[in-house]
Amino acid sequence: MALKAAQDSLTARIKAMDDAGISEQPDTDPQVRVMRRGRISYNAQSTVDSKHRLISDVDEVQAASDLKQRYRNARRTQVQLKSDTLEVLADAGYSNGSLFRQCKATWYQALRSGAARDE
């Protein structure tokens, strides 16, 4: 009886992982994911208000890459700060030419670090 219950539990867990597109899931922490280089970890994003030198937003994302996080992070920060415009500086990990143009065309001035290639 106990084996059948364990089998049913694992079958349900595998189905849930398949539905979510997850190939690995540690038992101890359901929020971690397989990131780059096969490491299981978190991808935490944070933004800082440079004027006041305070963290304005923190977000844990399921994506293994930071590539598409710039717009999302900036938008979340804009809401937190209740601001109409933002100046955003991001490193090359957030850099993508089309995303840079999207951000620039919408509502904030995207600044580039020296390593970023946004053109």
N, C-alpha and C positions, 0 to 999 in steps of 0.2 A: 504494500500500500504506500509506504513512504517513498519507494523508488518511482512509482507512478506519479506521485505528486511532484517530486523533483523533476521528472521528465517533462511534465506538463508546464511547470514553471519555466524551465529552460527553453522549451519550445515557444512559449509566449514571449520570452525575452528576445529570442532570435528573430521572431516575426517583427517585434517592435523595432529592433535594430535595422532589419531589412527595410521596413517602412520608412525609417528615418535616414536611410542611406549611410549607416554607420557600420564599419567593418570590425571595429574593436571597441570594447567598452569595459573598463576596469570595474570590478565589483565594488571597490571602496569609494569611488567618486564619479557619479554619473555626468558631471559637467566637463570632465576632461575629454580631449579628442586626440586623435593621431595627427600630429602636426608635421611640419617639414622634417625630412630625414628620419621619419618613422618614430619620432619621439612622442610619447604621450604627455600632453601638457595643456596649459590654458593659453588663450590669446586674449589678454586684457588690454583694452584701449583706454587711454585717459587723455583729457585735454586740460590745459592750464590757462587761466586768465593771466596774461603777462602783466597787466596793469596792477593787479592786486597780488600777484604771485600765489594764487590759490588754485587748487584743483577744481575745475568747474564741472567735470563729468567723468564718470568711470563706467565702462561697459565691458562685459565679457562676451566675446563673440565665438561662434562655432567655426569660422573660417580659419584655415591654416595660414593664410597669407594676409598681410595688411593691405594688399593692393587696392581693394575696393572699399576701404574703410574711411577714406578721407571725407567724402561727402557726408556719409552717415554721422561721423564724429562731429563734423562742423555743424551739421544741422541740429544735432542733439545739444551742442554747446550754445547755439543761437537761441534755442528754446530756453535753456537754463538761465542764460544771461538776459533774456528778453531784449535782444538786440536786433535791429533791422539789418545791420551789416557786420561782417567779421573780416579780419585779416588773419589768414591761416598760413602757418609755416609748418611744413611736414617734411620728413626725410625722404630719401629715395625709395624706401620700401612702400610708400604710399603713392608713388609716382606712376602715372599712366597718362599719356597725352590726351586721350579722349575724355577721361574723367576730369583732367585738369580743365579742359575746355568747357565741360558741363558745369563744373563748379564756378568757373569764371563767368559764364553766361547767365548764371542764375542770380545768386544773391551775395556772393562774397569775393573778396580779392584774395586769390590764392598766391601766396608768396612761395618762392622756391628756395630750398637750401642749395648750397654749392654742388652737392652730389646729385641732385634731382635732375631728371631729363624729361621735361614736360612738353617739349615742343615737337 
